[in-house]
Amino acid sequence: MQEPQSPRGMTRRELLASGVKAGAVLVIGTSFIAHATDSWALETKALKPETMATLVQMARDIYPHDRVSDRYYAIAVRSHDDKAAEDADYGAMIEEGVSSLNTLAKARGATSYLATGWEAERVAILREIEDSEFFQAIRGGLVVGLYNQKEIWPVFGYEGESFSKGGYLNRGFDDIDWL
């Protein structure tokens, strides 16, 4: 069976093999990150692919949801790459923030933040920088970037806004049948 070729002349297998594994599940290429087992990839514009992979892991550590795929975290942090493409100072701030995460991880014996194996250790690193402009930019962006994705609302049991469906009074307000 012949594997389908990508538009750039590389098979999916070659594309994934050309990258460097980050953490347990992300593959970092020259201008992309991809998930090793899920079928998604994210092309980077201004930030380094290693930086984007770190932001995805950082997002998962800030708002951990085991049932939410890394794909949604990647979508949530993509806006930082978009903003970095328009604002070089913003991009530099993000790159410096990730560099400081890696420095703190190295002080704890890991090779990088991504290579820090235990979530508790990564969270301890994040606590050290939680007052920084970098951390606040990432955390603030996640509130909207992650939780505004309608595809993950069912994971949280949220049905979406109710106004267009007649409001809660006539839709779900009295669903409780055990009272």
C-alpha positions as a printed NumPy array, in Angstrom:
array([[  0.   ,   0.   ,   0.   ],
       [  1.392,   3.339,  -1.037],
       [  1.17 ,   6.157,   1.48 ],
       [ -0.43 ,   9.351,   0.11 ],
       [  1.931,  12.217,  -0.688],
       [  1.456,  15.624,   0.894],
       [  1.228,  18.69 ,  -1.365],
       [  4.853,  19.492,  -0.471],
       [  6.137,  16.153,  -1.756],
       [  6.539,  14.485,   1.64 ],
       [  4.551,  11.586,   2.987],
       [  3.004,  11.901,   6.406],
       [  5.434,   9.273,   7.653],
       [  8.431,  11.229,   6.284],
       [  7.062,  14.463,   7.714],
       [  6.734,  12.979,  11.188],
       [ 10.114,  11.257,  10.955],
       [ 11.789,  14.57 ,  10.04 ],
       [ 10.672,  16.183,  13.254],
       [ 12.064,  15.918,  16.74 ],
       [  9.875,  14.406,  19.421],
       [  8.986,  16.808,  22.208],
       [  7.57 ,  15.441,  25.373],
       [  5.675,  12.261,  24.751],
       [  3.257,  13.295,  22.047],
       [  4.373,  16.344,  20.051],
       [  6.691,  16.245,  17.062],
       [  8.572,  19.452,  16.268],
       [  9.572,  20.135,  12.673],
       [ 11.317,  23.052,  11.037],
       [  8.172,  25.183,  10.907],
       [  5.464,  23.055,  12.444],
       [  4.405,  20.989,  15.4  ],
       [  2.323,  17.851,  15.008],
       [  0.784,  15.318,  17.292],
       [  2.393,  11.895,  17.123],
       [ -0.861,   9.95 ,  17.189],
       [ -3.724,  12.401,  16.539],
       [ -4.156,  13.766,  13.036],
       [ -3.359,  17.419,  13.465],
       [ -0.439,  19.732,  12.87 ],
       [  0.121,  23.437,  13.38 ],
       [  2.3  ,  25.504,  11.09 ],
       [  4.144,  28.336,  12.812],
       [  4.509,  31.842,  11.387],
       [  6.755,  33.818,  13.728],
       [  7.459,  31.765,  16.827],
       [  9.832,  28.819,  16.838],
       [  8.1  ,  25.428,  16.64 ],
       [  9.745,  24.502,  19.964],
       [  8.163,  27.607,  21.469],
       [  4.72 ,  26.632,  20.193],
       [  5.137,  23.092,  21.555],
       [  6.093,  24.585,  24.922],
       [  3.036,  26.858,  24.828],
       [  0.786,  23.858,  24.151],
       [  2.241,  22.021,  27.161],
       [  2.065,  25.184,  29.263],
       [ -1.602,  25.626,  28.304],
       [ -2.343,  22.048,  29.34 ],
       [ -0.561,  22.628,  32.653],
       [ -2.444,  25.878,  33.355],
       [ -5.893,  24.504,  32.462],
       [ -5.582,  20.71 ,  32.702],
       [ -8.459,  18.743,  31.203],
       [ -7.66 ,  15.098,  30.582],
       [-10.544,  14.677,  28.136],
       [ -9.541,  17.657,  25.953],
       [ -7.151,  16.812,  23.111],
       [ -3.875,  18.709,  22.63 ],
       [ -5.337,  19.914,  19.319],
       [ -7.64 ,  22.314,  21.168],
       [ -4.767,  23.617,  23.284],
       [ -2.773,  24.193,  20.063],
       [ -5.688,  26.131,  18.586],
       [ -5.897,  28.171,  21.795],
       [ -2.23 ,  29.225,  21.722],
       [ -2.067,  29.787,  17.949],
       [ -3.194,  33.38 ,  18.489],
       [  0.135,  34.135,  20.17 ],
       [  1.951,  33.104,  16.975],
       [ -0.411,  35.268,  14.923],
       [  0.207,  38.243,  17.202],
       [  3.972,  37.63 ,  17.152],
       [  3.872,  37.751,  13.327],
       [  2.388,  41.259,  13.558],
       [  4.333,  42.528,  16.581],
       [  8.023,  41.631,  16.885],
       [  8.198,  42.917,  20.476],
       [  5.363,  40.58 ,  21.461],
       [  7.135,  37.68 ,  19.764],
       [ 10.347,  38.502,  21.624],
       [  8.443,  38.577,  24.924],
       [  6.99 ,  35.116,  24.222],
       [ 10.357,  33.664,  23.164],
       [ 12.019,  35.119,  26.284],
       [  9.238,  33.715,  28.469],
       [  9.716,  30.224,  27.063],
       [ 13.471,  30.631,  27.489],
       [ 12.94 ,  31.466,  31.164],
       [ 10.763,  28.355,  31.545],
       [ 13.567,  26.254,  30.069],
       [ 16.134,  27.895,  32.357],
       [ 14.012,  27.101,  35.411],
       [ 13.528,  23.52 ,  34.185],
       [ 17.286,  23.098,  33.703],
       [ 17.863,  24.325,  37.257],
       [ 15.663,  21.408,  38.347],
       [ 17.651,  18.867,  36.322],
       [ 15.534,  18.61 ,  33.16 ],
       [ 16.772,  19.552,  29.706],
       [ 13.763,  21.816,  29.044],
       [ 10.259,  22.625,  30.246],
       [  8.888,  20.145,  27.7  ],
       [ 11.241,  17.449,  28.96 ],
       [ 10.117,  17.943,  32.562],
       [  8.294,  14.694,  33.087],
       [  6.006,  15.376,  36.005],
       [  3.11 ,  17.785,  35.853],
       [  3.713,  18.8  ,  39.469],
       [  7.266,  19.917,  38.587],
       [  6.028,  21.925,  35.592],
       [  3.325,  23.551,  37.727],
       [  5.972,  24.486,  40.316],
       [  7.95 ,  26.163,  37.514],
       [  4.842,  28.012,  36.366],
       [  4.216,  29.242,  39.915],
       [  7.651,  30.871,  39.855],
       [  6.678,  32.999,  36.861],
       [  2.949,  33.455,  37.475],
       [  3.314,  37.209,  38.027],
       [  5.267,  37.759,  34.807],
       [  3.846,  39.499,  31.747],
       [  4.531,  36.328,  29.743],
       [  2.523,  34.046,  32.034],
       [ -0.357,  36.496,  32.278],
       [ -0.461,  36.867,  28.474],
       [ -0.665,  33.094,  27.978],
       [ -3.16 ,  32.519,  30.813],
       [ -5.359,  35.405,  29.723],
       [ -5.387,  34.237,  26.109],
       [ -6.403,  30.736,  27.166],
       [ -9.548,  31.873,  28.948],
       [-11.037,  32.902,  25.608],
       [ -8.922,  30.813,  23.213],
       [ -9.637,  27.49 ,  24.889],
       [-13.106,  27.837,  26.346],
       [-14.672,  29.592,  23.338],
       [-14.152,  26.514,  21.163],
       [-17.632,  25.087,  20.691],
       [-16.221,  21.637,  19.891],
       [-15.129,  21.117,  23.507],
       [-18.277,  22.449,  25.181],
       [-19.893,  18.972,  25.323],
       [-16.852,  17.739,  27.265],
       [-17.821,  20.163,  30.011],
       [-21.563,  19.519,  29.694],
       [-22.192,  23.032,  28.426],
       [-24.899,  23.229,  25.764],
       [-24.029,  26.743,  24.665],
       [-25.949,  29.971,  24.917],
       [-29.677,  29.586,  25.325],
       [-31.068,  32.895,  24.098],
       [-31.36 ,  31.753,  20.473],
       [-33.152,  28.593,  21.672],
       [-35.77 ,  30.321,  23.797],
       [-33.777,  30.777,  26.984],
       [-33.316,  28.497,  29.954],
       [-36.828,  28.961,  31.347],
       [-38.44 ,  26.798,  28.657],
       [-35.383,  24.697,  27.853],
       [-33.661,  22.787,  30.562],
       [-34.681,  24.86 ,  33.576],
       [-37.058,  22.199,  34.837],
       [-35.28 ,  19.09 ,  33.52 ],
       [-34.761,  17.75 ,  37.015],
       [-37.231,  14.931,  37.483],
       [-36.092,  13.797,  40.893],
       [-37.637,  16.772,  42.79 ]])
